[in-house]
Amino acid sequence: MGNTFLILLLVAAMIATVVALVRGVVAFLKTTEEDLKADGVGPSASSVKQNKAMMHRVIFQAAAILIVVVLLASSRG
């Protein structure tokens, strides 16, 4: 029963990783030349959006890896 819950949690983390990756790539593709040639006042809204999406991806990937570690540890015992 416990492993089933962890497997479902793992699948959810993997789906969330893919969604965050796609959102980050879409934000990257929407970057305009104007965003790239900004006068250096600070990061553009597009850059902030890309950064947030990729940070979410990293967090979801880390969660998926931790779940795999827990699953492997529980299967050994």
VOVEX-316912 format. One record per atom (N, C-alpha, C): residue in three letters; residue number from 1; chain; atom name; x, y, z. Coordinates in nm, 4 decimals, padded with zeros to 6 digits. Atoms other than C-alpha are relative to their C-alpha. Layout:
REC  resn  resi  chain  name         X         Y         Z
REC   ALA   NUM      A    CA         X         Y         Z
...
END
This chain:
REC  resn  resi  chain  name         X         Y         Z
REC   MET     1      A     N   00.0822  -00.1196   00.0000
REC   MET     1      A    CA   00.0000   00.0000   00.0000
REC   MET     1      A     C   00.0868   00.1264   00.0000
REC   GLY     2      A     N  -00.0889  -00.1159  -00.0089
REC   GLY     2      A    CA   00.2823   00.2409   00.0898
REC   GLY     2      A     C   00.0743   00.0255  -00.1297
REC   ASN     3      A     N  -00.0712  -00.0160   00.1267
REC   ASN     3      A    CA   00.4707   00.1720  -00.2316
REC   ASN     3      A     C  -00.0914   00.0545  -00.1091
REC   THR     4      A     N   00.0944  -00.0507   00.0997
REC   THR     4      A    CA   00.1591   00.2380  -00.4382
REC   THR     4      A     C  -00.0139   00.1511   00.0109
REC   PHE     5      A     N   00.0092  -00.1439  -00.0217
REC   PHE     5      A    CA   00.1268   00.5822  -00.2828
REC   PHE     5      A     C   00.1259   00.0706  -00.0500
REC   LEU     6      A     N  -00.1257  -00.0607   00.0439
REC   LEU     6      A    CA   00.4947   00.6562  -00.3469
REC   LEU     6      A     C   00.0121  -00.0014  -00.1521
REC   ILE     7      A     N  -00.0056   00.0074   00.1459
REC   ILE     7      A    CA   00.4653   00.5418  -00.7074
REC   ILE     7      A     C  -00.0913   00.1051  -00.0619
REC   LEU     8      A     N   00.0896  -00.1043   00.0497
REC   LEU     8      A    CA   00.1658   00.7689  -00.7630
REC   LEU     8      A     C   00.0613   00.1387   00.0204
REC   LEU     9      A     N  -00.0673  -00.1261  -00.0282
REC   LEU     9      A    CA   00.3587   01.0521  -00.6006
REC   LEU     9      A     C   00.1150   00.0225  -00.0984
REC   LEU    10      A     N  -00.1093  -00.0084   00.0969
REC   LEU    10      A    CA   00.6544   00.9771  -00.8274
REC   LEU    10      A     C  -00.0520   00.0380  -00.1384
REC   VAL    11      A     N   00.0584  -00.0326   00.1307
REC   VAL    11      A    CA   00.4369   00.9859  -01.1393
REC   VAL    11      A     C  -00.0445   00.1464  -00.0022
REC   ALA    12      A     N   00.0425  -00.1401  -00.0074
REC   ALA    12      A    CA   00.2894   01.3183  -01.0254
REC   ALA    12      A     C   00.1207   00.0939  -00.0073
REC   ALA    13      A     N  -00.1206  -00.0831   00.0042
REC   ALA    13      A    CA   00.6390   01.4612  -00.9698
REC   ALA    13      A     C   00.0607   00.0011  -00.1399
REC   MET    14      A     N  -00.0536   00.0054   00.1361
REC   MET    14      A    CA   00.7495   01.3430  -01.3141
REC   MET    14      A     C  -00.0854   00.0826  -00.0957
REC   ILE    15      A     N   00.0892  -00.0799   00.0857
REC   ILE    15      A    CA   00.4444   01.4983  -01.4810
REC   ILE    15      A     C   00.0220   00.1483   00.0274
REC   ALA    16      A     N  -00.0243  -00.1404  -00.0355
REC   ALA    16      A    CA   00.5028   01.8234  -01.2910
REC   ALA    16      A     C   00.1333   00.0483  -00.0574
REC   THR    17      A     N  -00.1292  -00.0348   00.0579
REC   THR    17      A    CA   00.8657   01.8196  -01.4095
REC   THR    17      A     C  -00.0139   00.0302  -00.1486
REC   VAL    18      A     N   00.0187  -00.0206   00.1440
REC   VAL    18      A    CA   00.7623   01.7852  -01.7729
REC   VAL    18      A     C  -00.0791   00.1282  -00.0269
REC   VAL    19      A     N   00.0802  -00.1212   00.0180
REC   VAL    19      A    CA   00.4994   02.0583  -01.7389
REC   VAL    19      A     C   00.0851   00.1241   00.0242
REC   ALA    20      A     N  -00.0863  -00.1145  -00.0286
REC   ALA    20      A    CA   00.7516   02.2966  -01.5811
REC   ALA    20      A     C   00.1028   00.0190  -00.1109
REC   LEU    21      A     N  -00.0966  -00.0090   00.1095
REC   LEU    21      A    CA   01.0040   02.2145  -01.8538
REC   LEU    21      A     C  -00.0640   00.0617  -00.1240
REC   VAL    22      A     N   00.0689  -00.0528   00.1179
REC   VAL    22      A    CA   00.7527   02.2830  -02.1302
REC   VAL    22      A     C  -00.0324   00.1482   00.0184
REC   ARG    23      A     N   00.0304  -00.1413  -00.0253
REC   ARG    23      A    CA   00.6441   02.6089  -01.9666
REC   ARG    23      A     C   00.1250   00.0868  -00.0127
REC   GLY    24      A     N  -00.1257  -00.0749   00.0112
REC   GLY    24      A    CA   01.0076   02.7203  -01.9434
REC   GLY    24      A     C   00.0452   00.0145  -00.1438
REC   VAL    25      A     N  -00.0387  -00.0058   00.1409
REC   VAL    25      A    CA   01.0780   02.6348  -02.3052
REC   VAL    25      A     C  -00.0922   00.0945  -00.0768
REC   VAL    26      A     N   00.0942  -00.0911   00.0658
REC   VAL    26      A    CA   00.7621   02.8150  -02.4185
REC   VAL    26      A     C   00.0336   00.1453   00.0354
REC   ALA    27      A     N  -00.0383  -00.1360  -00.0402
REC   ALA    27      A    CA   00.8653   03.1224  -02.2180
REC   ALA    27      A     C   00.1277   00.0427  -00.0725
REC   PHE    28      A     N  -00.1241  -00.0292   00.0717
REC   PHE    28      A    CA   01.2108   03.1005  -02.3788
REC   PHE    28      A     C  -00.0293   00.0335  -00.1467
REC   LEU    29      A     N   00.0317  -00.0224   00.1408
REC   LEU    29      A    CA   01.0608   03.0803  -02.7285
REC   LEU    29      A     C  -00.0745   00.1311  -00.0220
REC   LYS    30      A     N   00.0729  -00.1264   00.0121
REC   LYS    30      A    CA   00.8473   03.3884  -02.6598
REC   LYS    30      A     C   00.0889   00.1216   00.0244
REC   THR    31      A     N  -00.0920  -00.1106  -00.0219
REC   THR    31      A    CA   01.1553   03.5978  -02.5855
REC   THR    31      A     C   00.0140   00.0796  -00.1291
REC   THR    32      A     N  -00.0083  -00.0856   00.1181
REC   THR    32      A    CA   01.1632   03.8920  -02.8218
REC   THR    32      A     C   00.1378   00.0650  -00.0080
REC   GLU    33      A     N  -00.1277  -00.0699   00.0184
REC   GLU    33      A    CA   01.4574   04.0836  -02.9622
REC   GLU    33      A     C   00.0071   00.1203   00.0941
REC   GLU    34      A     N   00.0047  -00.1140  -00.0913
REC   GLU    34      A    CA   01.3453   04.3779  -02.7494
REC   GLU    34      A     C   00.0427  -00.0422   00.1413
REC   ASP    35      A     N  -00.0399   00.0515  -00.1309
REC   ASP    35      A    CA   01.3856   04.1647  -02.4356
REC   ASP    35      A     C   00.1520  -00.0189   00.0064
REC   LEU    36      A     N  -00.1432   00.0277   00.0022
REC   LEU    36      A    CA   01.7374   04.0717  -02.5421
REC   LEU    36      A     C   00.0842   00.1268  -00.0040
REC   LYS    37      A     N  -00.0749  -00.1247   00.0140
REC   LYS    37      A    CA   01.8430   04.4288  -02.6200
REC   LYS    37      A     C  -00.0414   00.1037   00.1045
REC   ALA    38      A     N   00.0404  -00.0923  -00.1071
REC   ALA    38      A    CA   01.7139   04.5785  -02.2936
REC   ALA    38      A     C   00.1222   00.0785   00.0455
REC   ASP    39      A     N  -00.1088  -00.0906  -00.0381
REC   ASP    39      A    CA   01.9200   04.8652  -02.1547
REC   ASP    39      A     C   00.0651  -00.0358   00.1330
REC   GLY    40      A     N  -00.0677   00.0435  -00.1213
REC   GLY    40      A    CA   02.0279   04.6702  -01.8473
REC   GLY    40      A     C  -00.0622   00.0512   00.1279
REC   VAL    41      A     N   00.0676  -00.0511  -00.1192
REC   VAL    41      A    CA   01.7739   04.8160  -01.6039
REC   VAL    41      A     C  -00.0265  -00.1132   00.0983
REC   GLY    42      A     N   00.0280   00.1176  -00.0826
REC   GLY    42      A    CA   01.7065   04.4680  -01.4725
REC   GLY    42      A     C  -00.0512  -00.1113  -00.0892
REC   PRO    43      A     N   00.0485   00.1111   00.0825
REC   PRO    43      A    CA   01.5760   04.1341  -01.5851
REC   PRO    43      A     C  -00.1382   00.0307  -00.0572
REC   SER    44      A     N   00.1302  -00.0214   00.0631
REC   SER    44      A    CA   01.2865   04.1396  -01.8266
REC   SER    44      A     C  -00.1020  -00.0953   00.0622
REC   ALA    45      A     N   00.1064   00.0869  -00.0515
REC   ALA    45      A    CA   00.9520   03.9851  -01.7376
REC   ALA    45      A     C   00.0141  -00.1399  -00.0571
REC   SER    46      A     N  -00.0208   00.1298   00.0639
REC   SER    46      A    CA   01.0291   03.7067  -01.9838
REC   SER    46      A     C   00.1106  -00.0791   00.0695
REC   SER    47      A     N  -00.1112   00.0669  -00.0691
REC   SER    47      A    CA   01.3591   03.6285  -01.8115
REC   SER    47      A     C  -00.0419  -00.0514   00.1372
REC   VAL    48      A     N   00.0471   00.0406  -00.1319
REC   VAL    48      A    CA   01.1923   03.6162  -01.4716
REC   VAL    48      A     C  -00.0909  -00.1225  -00.0121
REC   LYS    49      A     N   00.0910   00.1126   00.0226
REC   LYS    49      A    CA   00.9236   03.3820  -01.6068
REC   LYS    49      A     C   00.0778  -00.1280  -00.0334
REC   GLN    50      A     N  -00.0835   00.1151   00.0349
REC   GLN    50      A    CA   01.1861   03.1516  -01.7609
REC   GLN    50      A     C   00.0706  -00.0547   00.1228
REC   ASN    51      A     N  -00.0745   00.0406  -00.1183
REC   ASN    51      A    CA   01.3862   03.1463  -01.4394
REC   ASN    51      A     C  -00.0895  -00.0731   00.0996
REC   LYS    52      A     N   00.0933   00.0649  -00.0927
REC   LYS    52      A    CA   01.0834   03.0590  -01.2258
REC   LYS    52      A     C  -00.0398  -00.1387  -00.0493
REC   ALA    53      A     N   00.0399   00.1290   00.0557
REC   ALA    53      A    CA   00.9768   02.7799  -01.4603
REC   ALA    53      A     C   00.1126  -00.1020   00.0137
REC   MET    54      A     N  -00.1119   00.0937  -00.0098
REC   MET    54      A    CA   01.3232   02.6251  -01.4632
REC   MET    54      A     C   00.0299  -00.0346   00.1467
REC   MET    55      A     N  -00.0201   00.0307  -00.1419
REC   MET    55      A    CA   01.3517   02.6534  -01.0840
REC   MET    55      A     C  -00.1041  -00.1002   00.0478
REC   HIS    56      A     N   00.1032   00.0979  -00.0341
REC   HIS    56      A    CA   01.0215   02.4700  -01.0489
REC   HIS    56      A     C   00.0373  -00.1376  -00.0547
REC   ARG    57      A     N  -00.0420   00.1269   00.0590
REC   ARG    57      A    CA   01.1565   02.2030  -01.2828
REC   ARG    57      A     C   00.1045  -00.0682   00.0864
REC   VAL    58      A     N  -00.1053   00.0562  -00.0845
REC   VAL    58      A    CA   01.4631   02.1546  -01.0664
REC   VAL    58      A     C  -00.0582  -00.0536   00.1310
REC   ILE    59      A     N   00.0622   00.0434  -00.1255
REC   ILE    59      A    CA   01.2491   02.1304  -00.7516
REC   ILE    59      A     C  -00.0787  -00.1289  -00.0210
REC   PHE    60      A     N   00.0776   00.1213   00.0272
REC   PHE    60      A    CA   01.0153   01.8733  -00.9082
REC   PHE    60      A     C   00.0912  -00.1184  -00.0307
REC   GLN    61      A     N  -00.0945   00.1080   00.0267
REC   GLN    61      A    CA   01.3117   01.6719  -01.0349
REC   GLN    61      A     C   00.0623  -00.0507   00.1298
REC   ALA    62      A     N  -00.0573   00.0400  -00.1281
REC   ALA    62      A    CA   01.4667   01.6722  -00.6893
REC   ALA    62      A     C  -00.1002  -00.0828   00.0801
REC   ALA    63      A     N   00.1027   00.0765  -00.0705
REC   ALA    63      A    CA   01.1383   01.5531  -00.5411
REC   ALA    63      A     C  -00.0129  -00.1398  -00.0584
REC   ALA    64      A     N   00.0097   00.1313   00.0648
REC   ALA    64      A    CA   01.1190   01.2721  -00.7970
REC   ALA    64      A     C   00.1186  -00.0881   00.0379
REC   ILE    65      A     N  -00.1185   00.0775  -00.0372
REC   ILE    65      A    CA   01.4742   01.1636  -00.7173
REC   ILE    65      A     C  -00.0098  -00.0470   00.1445
REC   LEU    66      A     N   00.0151   00.0396  -00.1405
REC   LEU    66      A    CA   01.4037   01.1638  -00.3437
REC   LEU    66      A     C  -00.1027  -00.1123   00.0154
REC   ILE    67      A     N   00.1013   00.1064  -00.0058
REC   ILE    67      A    CA   01.0931   00.9512  -00.3990
REC   ILE    67      A     C   00.0582  -00.1312  -00.0489
REC   VAL    68      A     N  -00.0650   00.1220   00.0496
REC   VAL    68      A    CA   01.2972   00.7031  -00.6041
REC   VAL    68      A     C   00.0936  -00.0567   00.1060
REC   VAL    69      A     N  -00.0901   00.0459  -00.1064
REC   VAL    69      A    CA   01.5544   00.6867  -00.3236
REC   VAL    69      A     C  -00.0791  -00.0687   00.1112
REC   VAL    70      A     N   00.0835   00.0602  -00.1046
REC   VAL    70      A    CA   01.2792   00.6165  -00.0687
REC   VAL    70      A     C  -00.0557  -00.1341  -00.0468
REC   LEU    71      A     N   00.0516   00.1272   00.0536
REC   LEU    71      A    CA   01.1284   00.3488  -00.2942
REC   LEU    71      A     C   00.1079  -00.1076  -00.0005
REC   LEU    72      A     N  -00.1090   00.0973   00.0024
REC   LEU    72      A    CA   01.4657   00.1796  -00.3394
REC   LEU    72      A     C   00.0389  -00.0439   00.1416
REC   ALA    73      A     N  -00.0347   00.0325  -00.1382
REC   ALA    73      A    CA   01.5398   00.1978   00.0325
REC   ALA    73      A     C  -00.1059  -00.0914   00.0631
REC   SER    74      A     N   00.1064   00.0832  -00.0582
REC   SER    74      A    CA   01.2009   00.0484   00.1204
REC   SER    74      A     C  -00.0055  -00.1394  -00.0633
REC   SER    75      A     N   00.0026   00.1324   00.0646
REC   SER    75      A    CA   01.2388  -00.2350  -00.1299
REC   SER    75      A     C   00.1155  -00.0883   00.0479
REC   ARG    76      A     N  -00.1145   00.0762  -00.0520
REC   ARG    76      A    CA   01.5724  -00.3409   00.0237
REC   ARG    76      A     C  -00.0332  -00.0698   00.1312
REC   GLY    77      A     N   00.0288   00.0490  -00.1352
REC   GLY    77      A    CA   01.4289  -00.3904   00.3697
REC   GLY    77      A     C  -00.1008  -00.1086  -00.0029
END
